């Protein structure tokens, strides 16, 4: 799979991911071959590029949940862009509640991702400088909904965290307060989250402030999405590298919120290829739900099964996920099934 800018697209290229319109209607399925009309449509959508498959590359697996996540992102980004652009253009003379459409978006996110009983494959899409704020707002809101559910936060706390995720990119506390009810905590969550992120930059935090749970959730979601997002300006950090960073910064990021993130998304689930500090590469066989960074893996070099949570392998750890799949490995899946592994 590789990313191709819109100006470099050619007829015959196969799509690696589906493409939807603003209403969520599927326009192009995965593995579809690009036509001249299709390339024109992609340019008209304003996409800076798409992911295509290598000539002999099979279509990568996607669960129904993965496909729905892509569709939901496509639809919601359009809605968020329209609403945030409208809010930024509000006249100072306007009074009263002005964020009715935001409430619809909040309700849709909460309904879709605020009650999940299983982990999500958090698939990132490429961002341009023009659409970064909208895609960031959406992903942070989804993460806040899932994390709030895992932490069993009160409904109003969860909802205000999702609202704050959508609005904090405005960087205008008074406008945020105007959009939301003055009795809500949205403005405070945005302010406190900004304090935490600024504290990271300055390597100090005002511990006299009693940080709200919603602000803690928002801060973790914001930094996770920022670090793992794909943009034209810089390569993304992996989920593993980002999680290690969050765990190292315990003075800044709530441990409860980070653990809620771990329970919300797949990070080192079976099938992920990783690099070990020994220089070896391995395949994750079984997730460690108690210690996500120490799963059971299969070594590529000698087919050794390594339980990273065992004292016998105390000196072995995962450095990061594999950046490419060049070191593909053929293994005896039947043997692994007999040993009790779900492969």
C-alpha positions in Angstrom: 0.0 0.0 0.0 1.3 3.5 -0.8 0.0 7.0 -0.8 -0.4 8.8 -4.1 -1.0 12.5 -4.4 -4.0 13.4 -6.5 -1.9 14.8 -9.3 0.0 11.5 -9.5 -3.0 9.3 -9.9 -3.3 7.2 -13.0 -6.1 5.0 -14.5 -5.9 1.4 -13.5 -4.6 2.0 -10.0 -6.5 0.0 -7.4 -8.0 1.7 -4.3 -6.7 0.4 -0.9 -9.5 2.2 1.0 -13.2 2.9 0.2 -14.2 6.5 -0.8 -17.5 8.0 0.4 -19.3 11.2 -0.3 -20.5 13.7 2.3 -23.7 11.7 2.8 -22.0 8.5 3.5 -22.8 6.9 0.1 -20.1 4.5 -1.1 -18.6 5.9 -4.3 -15.7 3.6 -4.8 -15.1 0.2 -3.2 -11.7 -1.1 -2.2 -9.8 -2.8 -5.0 -11.7 -0.6 -7.5 -9.6 0.4 -10.5 -9.4 4.1 -11.1 -11.0 5.5 -14.2 -10.5 8.9 -15.8 -13.9 10.0 -14.4 -12.9 8.6 -11.0 -9.7 10.6 -10.9 -11.7 13.8 -11.8 -14.2 13.0 -9.0 -11.4 12.6 -6.4 -9.9 16.0 -7.4 -13.3 17.6 -7.1 -13.7 16.2 -3.6 -10.6 18.2 -2.6 -8.7 15.1 -1.6 -4.9 15.7 -1.6 -4.4 12.0 -2.3 -5.5 8.5 -1.7 -4.0 5.1 -0.7 -3.5 2.6 -3.6 -2.5 -1.0 -3.7 0.7 -2.3 -5.2 0.2 -4.1 -8.5 0.4 -7.6 -6.9 -0.8 -6.6 -3.4 -3.9 -8.4 -2.0 -6.7 -6.3 -0.5 -5.8 -5.8 3.2 -8.5 -7.2 5.6 -11.0 -4.8 7.0 -13.7 -5.7 9.5 -17.3 -4.3 9.1 -16.4 -2.1 12.1 -13.3 -0.8 10.2 -15.4 0.0 7.1 -18.1 1.7 9.2 -15.4 3.8 11.0 -14.1 5.0 7.6 -17.6 5.9 6.5 -18.5 7.7 9.8 -15.3 9.7 9.6 -16.0 10.8 6.0 -19.6 12.0 6.8 -18.7 13.6 10.1 -15.7 15.6 8.9 -17.9 17.4 6.4 -20.5 18.2 9.1 -17.8 19.4 11.5 -16.2 21.6 8.9 -19.5 23.3 8.1 -20.4 23.9 11.7 -17.0 25.1 12.9 -16.7 27.5 10.0 -20.1 28.8 10.8 -19.2 29.2 14.5 -16.0 31.1 13.7 -18.1 33.5 11.7 -20.6 34.3 14.4 -21.2 38.0 14.9 -20.4 39.3 18.4 -23.9 40.7 18.6 -25.5 37.3 18.5 -26.9 36.1 21.8 -28.2 32.9 23.2 -27.4 29.3 22.4 -25.8 29.0 19.0 -24.5 25.5 18.9 -27.6 23.4 18.0 -25.9 21.6 15.1 -22.9 20.8 17.3 -25.4 18.9 19.6 -26.4 16.7 16.7 -22.8 15.9 15.9 -22.1 15.2 19.6 -25.2 12.9 19.8 -24.1 11.0 16.7 -20.5 10.4 18.1 -21.8 9.4 21.5 -24.4 7.0 20.0 -21.8 5.4 17.7 -18.8 5.2 20.0 -19.8 6.1 23.5 -21.2 2.7 24.4 -18.8 0.2 22.7 -18.1 -3.0 24.5 -15.0 -3.9 22.4 -11.9 -2.3 21.1 -11.7 -0.3 17.9 -9.1 -0.3 15.2 -8.4 3.4 15.3 -7.6 4.0 11.6 -6.0 7.3 10.8 -6.5 9.2 7.5 -4.1 11.5 5.9 -4.5 15.2 6.7 -3.7 18.4 4.9 -3.1 21.7 6.6 -6.6 22.7 5.4 -8.5 19.9 6.9 -6.4 19.1 9.9 -8.5 20.9 12.5 -11.7 19.1 11.4 -10.3 15.6 11.3 -8.4 16.2 14.6 -11.6 17.5 16.3 -13.6 14.4 15.1 -11.0 11.8 16.2 -10.4 13.4 19.6 -14.2 13.5 20.1 -14.5 9.8 19.3 -11.6 8.9 21.6 -13.2 11.0 24.4 -16.5 9.1 23.9 -14.8 5.7 24.1 -12.5 6.6 27.0 -15.4 8.2 29.0 -17.3 5.0 28.6 -14.4 2.9 29.8 -13.9 5.2 32.9 -17.7 5.0 33.6 -17.8 8.8 33.8 -21.1 10.6 34.4 -23.1 11.3 31.3 -22.7 15.0 31.5 -18.9 14.7 31.9 -18.6 12.4 28.9 -20.8 14.7 26.8 -19.0 17.8 27.7 -15.7 16.1 26.9 -16.9 15.3 23.4 -18.2 18.9 23.0 -14.8 20.2 24.2 -13.0 18.0 21.7 -15.0 19.4 18.8 -14.6 23.1 19.9 -11.1 23.3 21.6 -9.5 23.9 18.2 -11.2 27.3 18.0 -8.8 28.6 20.7 -11.5 31.1 21.8 -12.8 30.4 25.3 -15.5 33.1 25.1 -16.8 31.8 21.8 -16.8 28.3 23.2 -18.8 29.5 26.2 -21.2 31.2 23.9 -21.8 28.1 21.8 -22.3 25.9 24.8 -24.5 26.4 27.9 -22.7 28.6 30.5 -23.5 25.9 33.1 -21.5 23.3 31.2 -17.8 22.5 31.8 -16.8 22.7 28.1 -14.9 25.9 28.5 -13.1 24.7 31.6 -12.2 21.4 30.0 -10.6 23.3 27.0 -8.8 25.7 29.3 -7.4 22.9 31.6 -6.5 20.7 28.6 -4.5 23.6 27.1 -2.8 24.1 30.5 -1.7 20.5 30.5 -0.4 20.6 26.9 1.4 23.9 27.6 2.9 22.3 30.8 4.4 19.5 28.6 6.1 22.1 26.4 7.5 24.0 29.4 8.1 20.8 31.4 6.2 22.1 34.4 2.6 21.9 35.5 0.5 24.0 38.0 -0.4 21.4 40.6 -2.5 23.9 42.5 -5.1 23.4 39.8 -7.6 20.6 40.4 -7.9 19.2 36.9 -11.3 17.9 35.9 -11.7 14.3 34.8 -13.1 15.5 31.5 -10.0 17.7 30.9 -7.7 14.8 31.6 -9.5 12.6 29.1 -9.4 15.4 26.6 -5.7 16.0 27.0 -4.8 12.3 26.5 -7.1 12.1 23.4 -5.6 15.2 21.9 -2.0 14.2 22.2 -2.6 10.7 21.1 -4.4 11.9 17.9 -1.7 14.5 17.3 1.1 12.1 17.5 -0.4 9.3 15.5 -2.0 11.4 12.8 -0.7 11.2 9.2 0.0 14.5 7.6 1.9 15.8 4.5 4.3 17.6 6.8 5.6 14.8 9.0 5.4 11.0 9.4 3.2 9.8 12.3 4.3 8.1 15.5 3.1 4.6 16.0 0.5 3.7 18.6 3.2 1.9 20.6 5.6 4.9 20.6 2.8 7.2 21.5 1.6 5.0 24.3 5.1 4.7 25.7 5.3 8.5 25.7 2.0 8.9 27.6 3.1 6.3 30.2 6.4 8.1 30.7 4.7 11.4 31.3 2.6 10.3 34.3 3.0 13.8 35.9 1.1 15.3 33.1 -1.3 12.7 31.8 -3.8 10.9 34.0 -3.0 7.3 34.5 -6.7 6.5 34.5 -7.3 8.2 31.2 -4.3 6.5 29.6 -5.6 3.1 30.8 -9.0 4.0 29.4 -7.4 4.7 26.0 -5.6 1.3 26.2 -9.0 -0.4 26.8 -10.6 1.5 24.0 -8.4 0.8 20.9 -6.3 -2.0 19.5 -2.6 -1.4 19.9 -0.7 -4.7 20.1 -3.4 -7.2 19.0 -2.7 -10.5 17.3 -1.2 -10.1 13.8 0.8 -6.9 14.5 4.5 -7.2 13.6 7.0 -5.7 16.0 10.6 -5.0 16.4 12.4 -6.1 19.6 15.3 -4.5 21.4 17.3 -7.7 20.6 17.2 -6.7 16.9 14.8 -9.5 16.1 11.3 -9.0 14.6 8.2 -10.9 15.8 4.5 -11.4 15.3 2.0 -10.7 18.1 0.1 -13.9 18.9 -1.9 -13.0 22.0 -2.7 -9.6 23.5 -1.8 -9.0 27.1 -4.8 -7.3 28.6 -3.1 -6.5 31.9 0.1 -5.1 30.4 -0.4 -4.1 26.8 3.2 -3.6 25.9 4.2 -7.2 26.9 2.1 -9.5 24.7 3.0 -13.1 23.6 4.9 -13.0 20.3 6.4 -15.4 17.7 10.1 -14.7 16.8 10.7 -14.4 13.1 14.3 -15.7 13.4 13.6 -19.1 15.0 9.9 -19.5 15.5 10.3 -19.2 19.3 7.2 -18.3 21.2 8.1 -15.5 23.6 5.9 -14.4 26.5 7.2 -10.9 27.2 5.4 -10.8 30.5 7.5 -13.7 31.8 10.5 -13.1 34.0 12.5 -15.3 31.7 12.3 -12.5 29.1 12.6 -9.6 31.5 15.3 -8.0 29.3 13.4 -8.3 26.1 10.9 -5.6 25.1 9.1 -4.2 22.1 10.9 -1.2 20.6 8.1 -0.3 18.1 5.9 -1.8 15.5 7.5 -2.7 12.1 7.5 0.2 9.7 7.1 -2.1 6.7 6.0 -5.6 6.0 9.2 -6.6 4.0 10.1 -9.3 6.5 7.0 -11.4 6.0 7.0 -14.7 7.7 5.3 -18.0 6.9 4.3 -19.9 10.0 2.6 -23.2 10.8 -0.8 -21.9 11.8 -2.2 -25.4 12.4 0.5 -26.0 15.0 -0.4 -22.7 16.7 -4.1 -23.6 16.8 -3.3 -26.9 18.5 -1.3 -24.9 21.1 -4.4 -22.9 21.8 -3.6 -19.7 19.9 -6.4 -18.0 17.9 -4.7 -17.3 14.5 
